[in-house]
Amino acid sequence: MAERIGAAAGEAAGAATRAASEVGALYLALAGGMSSFTETQALRARNRTPLPSLHELHPEASRLPVRSLGLQEVSVSDIVGTAVAGPDQRGSDFRPLPPFRGSDWRARWLRIRTAVARMEPLPPVDLQKYDDQDWVLDGHNRIATALYEGQLIVDAVVQEIVPPGAARRPCPSSPRWPWRWPKERRSGLRRPA
């Protein structure tokens, strides 16, 4: 009995693996595989230009409060740079500049590209939102892979940097969303008991 269960489980696992491979092949066929040669060349050319830095363009951002917006789907085109302070180490395609690419990076890059080709889930990237623009805290290589693969949306854990004097906006992941004051709090009047 146990042997038959084990054999059935093995067959199910094999069928699942074959199905996942077929879905991955279908996805690559529909998506046109990797980005075209011209698009890839354009992205590689962008690697010569350092990635914009949130802290260089908006130095006040490092002193402002941050609030969590939770897990969201973010358009790759809305991600404009890095939120990691320090010297320029990444190009505008989010990959490290050539002098900063070591064997560890190459192995990580290959693992991420392979996972995407197999349609395996990747962890969400960490972003900071400031002035309606998204900046990468963690996940630069996953964003670079999304660019090179033509991916339009990534999952991200988003934090919003709150500028001084900004109106308090509710968090979309809050159970009180959409957030509204009860009428008696808005008007100052109370309901009769």
CORNORUR-V100436 format. One record per pair of residues at least 12 apart in sequence whose ideal C-beta (glycine too) atoms are under 6 Angstrom apart, sorted by sequence separation. I is the first residue (numbers start at 0). J is the second residue. D is the distance in Angstrom with one decimal. If there is no record, write none. Layout:
I,J,D ; I,J,D
//
This chain:
125,137,4.1 ; 124,138,2.8 ; 124,141,5.3 ; 121,141,5.6 ; 52,80,6.0 ; 51,80,3.5 ; 52,81,5.6 ; 53,82,4.5 ; 111,140,5.6 ; 115,144,5.6 ; 124,153,5.8 ; 126,155,4.6 ; 128,157,5.6 ; 50,80,5.3 ; 54,84,4.5 ; 50,81,5.1 ; 123,154,4.0 ; 124,155,4.8 ; 125,156,5.2 ; 126,157,5.0 ; 127,158,5.1 ; 128,159,4.6 ; 129,160,4.3 ; 112,144,5.8 ; 123,155,5.2 ; 111,144,4.9 ; 115,148,5.5 ; 123,156,5.2 ; 127,160,5.8 ; 49,87,3.7 ; 50,89,4.3 ; 50,91,5.4 ; 48,91,4.5 ; 46,90,3.3 ; 82,127,4.4 ; 45,91,4.0 ; 46,92,4.7 ; 93,139,4.8 ; 45,92,4.5 ; 46,94,5.7 ; 93,142,4.6 ; 94,143,4.6 ; 42,92,4.6 ; 89,139,5.8 ; 93,143,3.8 ; 92,143,5.7 ; 82,134,3.8 ; 79,132,4.8 ; 80,134,5.4 ; 81,135,5.2 ; 82,136,4.8 ; 92,146,6.0 ; 78,133,4.6 ; 77,133,5.0 ; 73,133,5.8 ; 78,142,5.9 ; 60,129,5.3 ; 75,145,4.9 ; 74,152,5.8 ; 75,153,6.0 ; 72,152,5.0 ; 73,153,5.8 ; 53,134,4.3 ; 73,155,4.5 ; 71,155,5.8 ; 70,156,5.6 ; 71,157,5.1 ; 68,157,4.3 ; 67,158,5.6 ; 68,159,5.4 ; 26,118,6.0 ; 65,158,4.8 ; 66,159,5.4 ; 23,117,5.6 ; 23,118,4.6 ; 65,160,5.5 ; 66,161,6.0 ; 63,160,5.0 ; 64,161,5.0 ; 60,160,5.2 ; 68,170,6.0 ; 69,172,3.3 ; 42,146,5.9 ; 34,147,5.8 ; 34,149,4.9
//
